[in-house]
């Protein structure tokens, strides 16, 4: 991965310095949140911490240090969890952490009174639990969550044009013996990743210092694909090989090759 950074006008030295900055900032905000009684301030600081830690982790993917990145993703996941955001499941999935435990169950007690944005985010936990086989399909909790999410299949989740239905389809594809079903379900994710990469690189002024919300190793997009890779490996199928047949931007392919090596 590092060897192609020059080709795409990204400076490894800048990425290294920026990784240190975001790591320090993330842990500083986590420390400042400890002991806060004001729930709003506590939540805000946890979210800021998580945002910085995931950014640092994404930089490390580009610098070929995915194992170190996973430690930052795990810290980000815990910070999102403390803030009450189910997106924490994707970060824990990227970290390869706590795969034996359900990430969905802790949120379900809040489901009846939950706002729409919260219900949408439960699809992250559902995806991770399905990949990890952490919550039995026949359980009432699982069925109840699926029912709620199916009712809002068309709702957008995240910032890359993906829907709740895209995540549900990906989770459902893990049950099939033929890995081609996973590849079909991944098409919206891979297409969104390719399109976001091309748009970002077209903005040369902001690209070189990544002064934009999108990151070339964006956890919103890399996360579900990595989780799908884990689900396939558990079932003795291998996503990295199948991705070679999909037309990807060369930087998208470089990032995914690098992370899927560690599934």
LINZIPE-V816690 format. One record per residue. RES is the residue in one small letter. SS is DSSP state (H for helix, E for strand, C for the rest). OMEGA is omega in degrees with one decimal (none if undefined). NEAR is the number of other ideal C-beta (glycine too) atoms within 8 Angstrom. Layout:
BEGIN
res & ss & omega & near
RES & SS & OMEGA & NEAR
RES & SS & OMEGA & NEAR
END
This chain:
BEGIN
res & ss & omega & near
x & C & -176.3 & 12
x & H & -174.2 & 8
x & H & 179.6 & 5
x & H & -178.0 & 10
x & C & 178.8 & 12
x & H & -179.9 & 7
x & H & -178.0 & 5
x & H & 173.4 & 9
x & C & 172.2 & 8
x & C & -173.7 & 13
x & C & 179.5 & 8
x & H & -179.8 & 9
x & H & 176.2 & 6
x & H & -179.3 & 9
x & H & 178.6 & 13
x & H & 179.1 & 10
x & H & -178.2 & 8
x & H & 175.4 & 12
x & H & 178.8 & 12
x & H & -178.8 & 9
x & H & -176.2 & 8
x & H & 177.7 & 13
x & H & 179.8 & 12
x & H & -178.9 & 8
x & H & -179.7 & 11
x & H & -178.5 & 19
x & H & 176.6 & 11
x & H & 178.1 & 9
x & H & 176.1 & 13
x & H & -180.0 & 13
x & H & -178.3 & 7
x & H & 179.4 & 8
x & H & -176.8 & 12
x & C & 175.3 & 6
x & C & 179.4 & 3
x & C & 178.2 & 9
x & C & 178.2 & 5
x & C & -174.1 & 6
x & H & -179.5 & 6
x & H & 179.2 & 6
x & H & 178.2 & 9
x & H & -178.3 & 13
x & H & -179.4 & 11
x & H & -177.9 & 8
x & H & 176.2 & 13
x & H & 179.5 & 15
x & H & 177.4 & 12
x & H & 178.1 & 11
x & H & -178.3 & 18
x & H & -179.5 & 15
x & H & 179.2 & 10
x & H & -177.8 & 13
x & H & 178.9 & 17
x & H & 176.9 & 13
x & H & 177.7 & 11
x & H & 178.2 & 16
x & H & 178.5 & 16
x & H & 174.8 & 15
x & H & -176.4 & 15
x & H & 173.9 & 13
x & H & 179.3 & 16
x & H & -178.7 & 14
x & C & 176.2 & 12
x & C & 178.2 & 8
x & C & -174.6 & 8
x & H & 179.3 & 12
x & H & 177.3 & 7
x & H & 178.3 & 8
x & H & -178.6 & 13
x & H & 176.4 & 14
x & H & 178.3 & 10
x & H & 177.2 & 15
x & H & 178.2 & 16
x & H & 177.4 & 12
x & H & 177.3 & 13
x & H & 178.8 & 16
x & H & 179.5 & 17
x & H & 178.7 & 9
x & H & 175.9 & 16
x & H & 179.6 & 14
x & H & 178.8 & 9
x & H & 179.2 & 10
x & C & 178.4 & 11
x & C & -177.9 & 5
x & C & -179.7 & 9
x & C & 175.2 & 11
x & C & 176.6 & 9
x & H & -178.1 & 14
x & H & -180.0 & 15
x & H & -180.0 & 16
x & H & 177.6 & 17
x & H & 176.0 & 14
x & H & 176.8 & 15
x & H & -179.7 & 16
x & H & -175.7 & 11
x & C & -172.1 & 8
x & C & 170.5 & 8
x & C & -176.2 & 6
x & C & -178.6 & 8
x & C & -175.2 & 5
x & C & 175.6 & 6
x & C & 173.8 & 9
x & C & -175.2 & 15
x & C & -172.6 & 16
x & H & -176.9 & 8
x & H & -176.3 & 7
x & H & -166.9 & 11
x & H & 179.1 & 11
x & C & -179.2 & 5
x & C & -167.0 & 8
x & C & -173.5 & 12
x & C & -177.7 & 4
x & C & -171.5 & 4
x & C & 174.4 & 7
x & C & -175.1 & 5
x & H & -177.1 & 7
x & H & -179.3 & 6
x & H & 179.9 & 11
x & H & 178.8 & 12
x & H & -176.4 & 12
x & H & 177.3 & 12
x & H & -179.8 & 16
x & H & 175.8 & 13
x & H & 179.7 & 14
x & H & 178.9 & 15
x & H & 179.3 & 16
x & H & -177.3 & 16
x & H & 179.9 & 16
x & H & 178.8 & 15
x & H & 178.7 & 12
x & H & -176.3 & 14
x & H & -174.7 & 12
x & C & -173.6 & 6
x & C & -178.8 & 10
x & C & -176.0 & 11
x & C & -178.7 & 5
x & C & -175.9 & 6
x & C & -178.0 & 5
x & C & 178.7 & 8
x & H & 179.4 & 5
x & H & -178.4 & 10
x & H & -177.5 & 14
x & H & 179.4 & 10
x & H & 179.3 & 10
x & H & 179.1 & 14
x & H & -179.6 & 10
x & H & 179.0 & 8
x & H & -175.9 & 11
x & H & 177.1 & 15
x & H & -179.2 & 8
x & C & -179.6 & 6
x & C & -176.9 & 11
x & C & -174.1 & 10
x & C & -177.4 & 6
x & C & 178.1 & 9
x & E & 177.1 & 6
x & C & -174.6 & 10
x & C & -172.7 & 6
x & C & -174.1 & 4
x & C & 174.4 & 10
x & C & 179.2 & 5
x & C & -178.2 & 11
x & E & 173.6 & 11
x & H & 179.8 & 13
x & H & 177.5 & 8
x & H & 179.0 & 11
x & H & 178.2 & 15
x & H & 179.3 & 14
x & H & 178.6 & 9
x & H & 178.6 & 15
x & H & -178.9 & 12
x & H & -176.4 & 9
x & H & -178.5 & 12
x & C & -176.6 & 13
x & C & -173.7 & 4
x & C & 179.5 & 8
x & C & -178.3 & 3
x & C & -178.5 & 5
x & C & 179.8 & 11
x & H & 177.9 & 7
x & H & 176.5 & 9
x & H & 179.5 & 17
x & H & 177.4 & 13
x & H & -178.4 & 8
x & H & 179.5 & 13
x & H & -176.0 & 11
x & H & 178.1 & 8
x & H & -179.4 & 11
x & H & -179.8 & 13
x & H & 178.3 & 13
x & H & 178.0 & 8
x & H & 180.0 & 12
x & H & 177.9 & 15
x & H & -177.6 & 11
x & H & 179.1 & 8
x & H & 179.0 & 12
x & H & -178.7 & 13
x & H & 178.7 & 9
x & H & -178.1 & 9
x & H & -177.8 & 12
x & H & 178.3 & 10
x & H & 177.9 & 6
x & C & -171.4 & 9
x & H & -176.0 & 8
x & H & -177.4 & 5
x & H & -174.9 & 10
x & H & -170.5 & 12
x & C & 176.8 & 9
x & C & 175.8 & 6
x & C & 179.1 & 10
x & C & -176.5 & 4
x & C & 178.9 & 8
x & C & -179.1 & 4
x & C & 175.3 & 9
x & C & 179.9 & 10
x & C & 174.2 & 13
x & C & -173.1 & 11
x & C & -179.2 & 12
x & H & 177.8 & 14
x & H & -176.5 & 10
x & H & 178.3 & 12
x & H & -176.2 & 16
x & H & -179.8 & 12
x & H & 180.0 & 13
x & H & 176.3 & 16
x & H & 179.6 & 13
x & H & 176.0 & 14
x & H & 177.3 & 16
x & H & 177.4 & 14
x & H & -179.7 & 14
x & H & -179.8 & 13
x & H & -179.3 & 13
x & H & 177.4 & 11
x & H & -178.5 & 9
x & C & 175.7 & 8
x & C & 171.8 & 4
x & C & -169.2 & 9
x & C & -175.3 & 9
x & H & -175.7 & 16
x & H & -179.8 & 12
x & H & -177.3 & 6
x & H & 179.8 & 13
x & H & -179.1 & 14
x & C & -179.2 & 6
x & C & -176.4 & 5
x & C & -179.4 & 8
x & C & -177.7 & 2
x & C & 168.6 & 11
x & C & -172.3 & 8
x & H & 178.3 & 7
x & H & 174.1 & 11
x & H & 179.9 & 12
x & H & -179.8 & 10
x & H & 178.8 & 10
x & H & -176.9 & 14
x & H & 175.1 & 13
x & H & -177.3 & 11
x & H & -176.8 & 11
x & H & -176.3 & 16
x & H & 173.5 & 13
x & C & -174.3 & 8
x & C & 178.7 & 8
x & C & none & 10
END
